[in-house]
Amino acid sequence: MDLGLKDRVYIVTGATRGLGNATARSLAADGAKLIITGRDEKSVVEAAAELGPDAVGLAADNADPSAAQRLVDTARDRFGRLDGILISVGGPAPGFLADNTDDQWQTAFETVFLGAVRLARTAAAALGEGGVIGLVLSGSVHEPIAGLTISNGLRPGLAGFAKSLADELGPRGIRVVGVLPARIDTDRVRELDALSGDAEAARTANEARIPLRRYGTPEEFGKTAAFLLSPAASYLTGIMVPVDGGARHGF
């Protein structure tokens, strides 16, 4: 299936590893041009080089108020246009109510919430008809996840923001979608499993609760996100798409 991605230009944040990187790979494989970000300059330059000559890597922190405009300007300067953005950020610090400090909440708000809002707002001002804004959120949008109290507090708010933005931007022909990963086999998920003290046992127990009986792969997530960002999904907006192997109960 031709997704219509050839020569379209996307920004993908948090793309040096994990879900952001998997999505960038899927987009690049279908001919998209990319601006990718990561906090470490060496890592992001290396990740861009692996994606090919039509990828530019920039060191950027989503919490930096100047980052959003710098990314949009780079896309326009390098490729002459911007067609979409995938806003992917690392998960906030794990912990329960008594574990998480005010500093952890504040840092997470700046990076996960306000940083995403700022990126989406800046991209919206630059996008034209056919543009798309995607947000990598979490299954915690629908069901809280034990031990991820900060994520449980912030992700549902971003989902509400995304829906509001979809309603506002729809008349301009700009789409907004959310992607909700659950147990995808990334470094982040392995770290969370290890917090139990027995990572292998935690994984086995988690897989037993997933109808497909396995964790997803980053490649599976990346292909789903690339489809949602593509013209092939041109009538999908204001939705949250679980990528969870059927783990979510309910419609």
C-alpha positions in Angstrom: 0.0 0.0 0.0 1.3 3.4 -1.0 0.9 5.7 2.0 1.7 8.8 0.0 4.7 9.7 2.1 7.2 10.4 -0.6 8.8 13.8 -0.2 6.5 14.8 2.6 8.3 16.6 5.5 7.8 15.6 9.1 9.3 16.5 12.5 9.7 13.6 14.9 10.8 14.4 18.4 12.5 11.9 20.7 13.6 10.0 17.7 17.0 8.7 18.8 15.5 5.5 20.2 12.3 3.7 21.1 9.0 4.6 19.6 10.1 7.9 18.0 12.9 6.2 16.3 10.8 3.4 15.0 8.3 5.9 13.6 11.0 7.9 11.9 12.3 4.7 10.3 8.9 3.8 8.9 8.4 7.3 7.5 11.9 7.4 6.0 11.4 3.9 4.4 8.4 5.3 2.5 10.3 8.3 1.2 9.5 11.0 3.8 12.0 13.7 4.7 12.6 14.2 8.4 13.7 16.6 11.1 14.4 14.4 14.1 15.3 15.4 17.7 16.9 14.1 20.8 18.5 15.6 23.8 22.1 14.4 23.1 23.7 15.9 20.0 25.9 13.0 19.2 23.1 10.5 19.4 20.7 12.5 17.3 23.3 13.1 14.5 24.0 9.4 14.4 20.3 8.5 14.3 19.8 10.9 11.4 22.7 9.5 9.5 21.2 6.0 9.8 18.0 7.3 8.3 19.7 8.6 5.2 20.4 11.9 3.5 16.9 13.2 3.8 17.0 13.3 7.6 18.4 16.1 9.7 19.2 15.6 13.4 18.9 18.5 15.9 19.6 18.4 19.6 16.5 19.7 21.3 14.7 19.4 24.6 10.9 19.6 24.4 10.9 21.7 27.5 12.9 24.5 25.8 10.5 27.3 24.8 12.6 28.0 21.7 12.8 24.5 20.4 9.4 24.3 18.6 10.0 27.3 16.4 13.6 26.2 15.7 12.4 22.9 14.4 9.7 24.4 12.2 12.2 26.9 10.8 14.7 24.1 10.1 12.1 22.1 8.2 11.2 25.0 6.0 14.8 26.1 5.4 16.0 22.6 4.6 13.1 21.1 2.8 10.8 24.1 1.9 7.7 22.9 3.7 6.2 21.1 6.7 3.5 18.4 6.5 3.3 17.1 10.0 4.8 16.4 13.4 5.0 13.5 15.7 5.4 14.6 19.3 7.1 11.8 21.2 8.6 12.3 24.7 10.2 10.0 27.2 8.0 8.8 30.0 8.0 10.7 33.2 9.6 9.3 36.4 7.8 6.2 37.7 6.5 6.0 41.2 3.4 6.2 43.4 1.8 9.2 45.1 4.3 9.2 48.0 7.3 8.6 45.8 7.1 11.5 43.4 8.5 14.9 44.4 7.3 18.3 43.3 10.4 18.7 41.2 9.5 15.4 39.3 6.0 16.7 38.7 7.3 20.1 37.5 9.9 18.5 35.2 7.3 16.2 33.7 4.8 19.0 33.2 7.4 21.1 31.4 8.5 18.2 29.1 5.5 15.9 28.7 2.7 18.4 28.9 3.7 22.0 28.2 6.4 21.0 25.8 3.9 19.0 23.7 1.4 21.8 23.7 4.0 24.3 22.6 5.2 22.0 19.8 1.6 21.3 18.6 0.7 25.0 18.7 3.8 26.0 16.7 3.3 23.3 14.2 -0.4 24.2 13.8 0.6 27.7 12.8 2.9 26.4 10.1 0.8 23.6 8.6 -1.6 23.9 5.7 -4.5 21.7 4.5 -3.5 18.1 4.7 -1.2 18.7 7.6 -1.2 16.4 10.7 -0.2 16.5 14.3 0.4 13.2 16.1 1.0 12.7 19.8 2.5 9.6 21.4 0.6 9.2 24.6 0.0 6.0 26.6 -2.7 3.5 27.5 -3.0 5.5 30.7 -5.2 7.9 28.8 -8.0 5.3 29.3 -6.8 3.2 32.3 -4.3 4.2 35.0 -1.1 2.2 35.2 0.1 1.2 38.6 3.4 2.8 39.5 3.1 5.6 36.9 1.2 8.2 38.8 2.7 11.2 37.0 1.9 9.7 33.6 -1.6 8.9 34.8 -2.0 12.5 35.7 -0.6 14.1 32.5 -1.4 11.9 29.6 -5.3 12.1 29.8 -5.0 15.9 29.8 -2.9 15.8 26.6 -5.6 13.5 25.1 -8.2 16.1 25.9 -6.0 18.8 24.4 -5.5 16.8 21.3 -9.3 16.4 20.8 -9.8 20.1 21.4 -7.1 20.8 18.8 -8.7 18.4 16.3 -12.0 20.3 16.6 -10.3 23.7 16.1 -8.0 22.7 13.2 -10.4 20.4 11.4 -12.0 23.3 9.4 -8.5 24.1 8.1 -8.0 20.5 6.9 -5.4 19.7 9.6 -5.7 16.4 11.4 -4.8 15.6 15.0 -4.3 12.0 16.2 -3.0 10.3 19.3 -1.2 6.9 19.5 -1.5 5.0 22.7 1.2 2.4 23.2 1.0 -0.2 26.0 3.6 -3.0 26.4 5.9 -2.3 23.5 9.4 -4.0 23.8 11.4 -0.8 24.4 14.1 0.1 26.9 11.5 2.1 28.9 9.2 -0.9 29.3 12.1 -3.2 30.2 13.1 -0.7 32.9 9.6 -0.7 34.3 9.5 -4.5 34.3 12.8 -4.5 36.2 11.3 -2.3 39.0 9.4 -5.3 40.2 12.6 -7.0 41.1 12.1 -9.8 38.7 11.8 -8.5 35.1 11.3 -11.9 33.5 8.4 -12.8 35.9 6.8 -9.3 35.4 7.0 -9.7 31.6 5.4 -13.2 31.7 2.6 -11.9 33.9 2.0 -8.9 31.7 2.0 -11.0 28.5 -0.6 -13.2 30.1 -3.0 -10.2 30.3 -2.5 -9.3 26.6 -4.9 -11.1 24.3 -2.1 -11.5 21.7 0.1 -12.9 24.5 3.2 -10.9 23.7 4.7 -7.4 23.8 4.5 -5.4 20.6 7.6 -4.5 18.7 8.8 -0.9 18.1 8.5 -1.6 14.3 4.8 -2.5 14.7 4.2 0.7 16.6 6.2 2.7 14.0 4.2 1.4 11.1 0.9 2.3 12.8 2.1 5.8 13.6 3.4 6.3 10.1 0.0 5.3 8.6 -1.8 7.7 10.9 0.5 10.5 9.8 0.1 9.7 6.2 -2.3 10.9 3.5 -3.7 7.4 3.5 -5.4 8.2 6.9 -6.8 11.5 5.6 -10.3 11.1 7.2 -9.0 10.1 10.6 -8.8 12.9 13.2 -9.6 13.5 16.9 -9.0 9.8 17.7 -6.8 7.9 20.1 -5.5 4.6 18.6 -4.4 1.9 21.1 -1.3 -0.1 20.0 -1.6 -2.6 22.8 -2.3 -6.1 21.4 -5.8 -5.9 22.7 -4.9 -5.2 26.3 -7.4 -2.4 26.7 -10.8 -3.6 27.9 -13.8 -1.8 26.3 -14.3 -0.1 23.0 
